[in-house]
Amino acid sequence: GRDACDAGHGYGDQRRVTPAARAAELRSTLDRASYDYYVLDQPTISDAEYDKLFRELVTIEAEHPELKTPDSPTLRVGAEPRSALPKHRHLIPMLSLGNAFSNDELTEWQGRIERIVGDAIHKSGYTAELKIDGAAVSLTYRDGVLVAGATRGNGTIGEDVTPNLRTIREIPLRLRTDSPPKLIEIRGEVYMPFDEFEKMNEARAAAGEPLYANPRNTAAGALRQLDANVSAQRPLRFYGYSVAGAEIGFETQWEVLETLAEWGIPVAPNRRRAQTLDEVFAWAAEVEHTVRAALNFAIDGGVVKVDSLALQEELGTISDREPRWAIARKFAPDIAVTRLLKIQVNVGRTGALSPYAELEPVEIGGVTVRQATLHNFDLIAQKDLREGDWVQLKRAGEVIPQIIAPLVERREPGSQKTVAPTECPICHTPVERDPEEVGIFCPNVACPGRRLEALVHFASRAAMDIRGLS
């Protein structure tokens, strides 16, 4: 919705706002996004967009500490759970992770650790694990027997979905060990394999039922069903990755993973123990460019953790929100191929003519994309984009859809080059162009297209904030 709206209305104006106003806007947007994701299981923005906005708010609050409020999302992990499901308090809060989008940011993260523990980090080394794109849960075992299972919720209190988790055959009802800990909470991710998801959708299509959008949202929704029989009909799977509340002398994260596997808890493949950050870099490159394409489940990056649990304890957490000793290494967005159906033109409130592409719907990273920005007609000419072309599409920063290039080898004979308009598509006034600029403009201040967009801008949140006007 956001992507299509932006492409169709040309909201690209950069407005000067005060740090206080921007922080307030970010808090509101992030709070709503968290509620949609954690409570409703209906995410309205991508993870990458949330990360970007969150990082912007962190930066503003760091530069202007007086702007941090008690309800800032930077002080919280998620949203409050709300449903008919009973509540469950985790033994230890389930924290979120900070993000690194490059090797340089991983190096900066290591530098922050070194300032606290010195050379001990180099003796410890790291574990590198796949970051499963699913729904986080905790499993509570007492004397080796599964007694409770819960969603992450707000990190401290989740929803008790024990009957639903028991339907996942990969989750052992009793740990496979003769000497289980008295009480342990095993954390992990519930997900849905690609092939099983496709089979389920094929069956729904044959029955005339609506199709599910993507595996992650479907898994999260199935997990929170009030009727466990419904959950049992969904092809849910589980991978474990950490423990809490155990007093059995684990020394490293790698030992935790190996022990979980011995106990019968599924652990994600392609994990690696790395002594240096260079080894982590090599692992991340391998997973991003080779392994990811062959996996039968979705990942949205990797997780790098300090291997020594003693060092983890010493490093602690940041504002009770995220651990200092772990970070998510995010990967570049996936690329999709789809057909460019038509090149449309939007007239903005300043008169700028902005081309955008209508696309055959395609899913990228869990979001169905139907439109993409084309920026300007010079760029269209440079890329030689034509209506009817098959094109490579990516979501820049996993947010705004952009066309990388046409697949010329699949171009149909007789296709026509795209020509920039000579008149406004709304009022048909001859367009104007500044010789030093790439933009094309409608000079008619009474143009209905300009007046509509001016009204949209006037009513928007950043202007008069007229709620309910559509």
Secondary structure, 3 states (H helix, E strand, C coil): CHHHHHHHHCCCCCCCCCHHHHHHHHHHHHHHHHHHHHHCCCCCCCHHHHHHHHHHHHHHHHHCHHHCCCCCHHHCCCCCCCCCCCEEECCCCCCCCEEECCHHHHHHHHHHHHHHHCCHHHHHCEEEEEEECCEEEEEEEECCEEEEEEECCCCCEEEECHHHHHCCCCCCCECCCCCCCCEEEEEEEEECCHHHHHHHHHHHHHCCCCCCCCHHHHHHHHHCCCCHHHHHCCCCEEEEEEEECCCCCCCEHHHHHHHHHHCCCCECCCCEEECCHHHHHHHHHHHHHHHHHHCCCCEEEEEEEECEHHHHHHHCEECCCEECCEEEECCCCCEEEEEEEEEEEEECCCCEEEEEEEEEEEEECCEEEEEEECCCHHHHHHHCCCCCCEEEEEEECCCEEEEEEECHHHCCCCCCCCCCCCECCCCCCECEECCCCCCEECCCCCCHHHHHHHHHHHHCCCCCCCCCCC
